[in-house]
């Protein structure tokens, strides 16, 4: 591949192993920092609790039924098909 050799080291594989080791240690330290970091309040999803409603409560029944009923009418024309 490459004829270049590092003069201070006996082989190029020793340099490659050193670089691999340094990168592995870097990722290990980064993973430890991520896992030890406390959760951010800005990334937490707020879960709302449903309201507790009594079963025999009349106001709760009135609140659940709508006071206005809407009717939706869809009007459209069908395309004329040719009769054969």
Long-range contacts (C-beta under 8 A, 24 or more apart in sequence): none
